[in-house]
Amino acid sequence: MFPRPIPILSLVFAALALVACGGDEPSTTAEGVPGDTVAAKSPAAADRGKSAAPEGHCALISTEEIEAAFPMALKLGKPRVIGRVDNPTHACEVQLGIGEVGQLTFGTTTEGLYNEYAKYLQQSSTTSRQVEGLGEDAFLLNNAQLLVRRADGQFLNVAVNLLVFGELPLTQEQMGDAVIELGTMLDERLGG
């Protein structure tokens, strides 16, 4: 029996999400984010080597909440900002410690990327479902990625990317439940 990557499509989605979020170089300021959703950093936090305080969207969901959303023990890495926190479209990436590749990415994305996913869903056999009661429109792809269109014009993206050889340590439904739970937290904390 050959090992199989699960779900490999999520890795493609993650790459698209990272490209849409901008460059890898995080900003040293959180000011200017609409709605004051991200707390401004203290002057002491300006030196990245000295501060471990979460910033940007990484400050919105704690590692304890991430651990609680999943039905198994995780070995979480340090949350890392992807994109610039002074840009409203950025994300947080956390290594989950599951399989060969296991990471969670959550944050805001662009309307264009959201529309690309919606278009893709109409043209493919990807397992997807609508998520009722979250934003104006929300759908879950492969039980691994949640995309939300909010009434305020923001677009949210929460994705679990796994590459596991052998048995998955959780069911597809458990992964989908965790993604929706974390997406709901993100939506609420961004004022949804």
N, C-alpha and C positions, 0 to 999 in steps of 0.2 A: 504494500500500500504506500502510495506517495503522500508526503505531507502536503496539506493544502493551506494556502493563505486565506484568512477570513477577516473581515470582508475586504478584499483587495480594492473594490471600487471606492471605499472610504479613503484610501490613500490618494487616489486621484482627486477626490473632492477636497482633501486637506491641502494638496498642492495648489489647487485653484483658489482656495480660501486664503492661503498664505500670500499668493501673488496679489490678490485683491486687497489685502490689508496693507500693502506698501512694503517699504524696506525693513530690514532687520534691525536697524539702529534705533533703539528707543530714545525718546526725548528725556531731558532732565527736568521737565516741568509738566505739571498736569493742569496748568491754568488754561483757560480758553475752551474747555470741553463744555458743550452745551448742557444746560440743566444742572451744572455743578454736580455731576454724577461721580466725579473722581475727586477725592480730597487732594488739595495742593500739598506738595511735599514740603517738609521743613527744610531750613537751610542746611542742617546737618545731613539731610538725606541727599543733598546734591552730589556728594561724593559716593558714587555707586559702590565702591569697595568697602565703605564703612556702614552702609545701610542695607538691612534685609527686609525693610518694610515693603509690603506689596504695593504696587502702583497700578494705575490704569484699571482695566477690567479685572486684573488679578486681585485687586482689593475688594471686589464685589462678592466673590465666593471663596470661602476659606478652604484650606486643605482638609479640615475636619468635616466640612459639609460634603466635599467630594468623596471622602472615604465613606461617609454615611450613606451616600446615594448608591454605592455598589455593594453587592451581596457577598463580597469576599475581601480578604485582607489585601491592601495595596501597598506598594513601596513607592510612594510619591516622590517625585523629584521636586526641585525648587521651581515655583511658578515663574515663567519668563514672559515678558511682554514682547509681542510681535507687532511691529509697526511703531508708530509714535503716539504716546499718550496725549499729546496736544492735538492730535487728529481724532475726530470722533469715530473714525473707522479704524479700529485696531483690535487685537485679540490677546488672549492669555493662553499659553501652552504649558501643560503639566504632564510630565512623564508619569505613567501609571504603574510601571513595573509589572506589566502583564505581557507574557509572551516575548517574542523577539523584538517586536515593536508594539508599544502600547502607549498611546498618548491621548490626552483630552485637550481640545482647543475650544475656547468659547470667547465670544466677543461680538462686535458689530461688523457688518459687511455692507456692500453697496447694493443699490437697487439693481444694477446691471447683473451682478453675480446671482442675486436672488432670481431674477427673470430667466437667466440661463438655466438654473436648476429647474424652474417651473417648465420651461420649454423642453428640457431634457426628459422630464417625467412624462410629458405627453407623447414623446417619441420612443420611449423605451419600455422594457418589461421589468425595470427596477422595482423591487418591492417598496411600496410607499403607502402612506396613509395620512389623511388629514388629522390634525390634532385640534379638537374643539376647545373653545374657551381660552385660547392663547393668541393674543394679538388679533389683528383683523383677519389674518390668514396664517396658518402654520401647517407644515407637513414634515413627516419623519421619513427619511430615506434609509432603507436597509436596516432599520432599527439602530442606526449608528450616527445619523446626522439629522439635526433639527434645524429648520429654517423658519424664521418668524418675520412676518411683515407687520409692523406696528402702526397704529393710527397717527403717531407723531412723525412718521416718515423714516424711522430707523428700521434697520433690518438686522436681525440677530442670527447668529450661526453657532451651533454647539455640535461638536463632532467627536466621536471616539474612533480612533484609528488603531486597528489591531492587525498584527501579522502573527499568527499563532500556528505552529506546526504541531498537529495532534489535536487533542480535545480542547475545546474552549472552556475556560474556567467559569463561564456564566452562559445562560441561554440568550438567544437573540432578544427575547421578550424582556429579560432582566436588563440587558444593555439599553434597549429602547426606553424602559421605565427610568433608568438612571439619567439618560440624555434629556428626557422630558422634564424630570424633576429639576435638573440643573438649569435647563432653559427657562423654566418657570421662575426660579430664583433670580436669574439674570434679568428677566423681563420686569419682575417686581422691583428690583433694586435700581433699575434704570428709570423707574417711575411709570411702569406699565399698568 
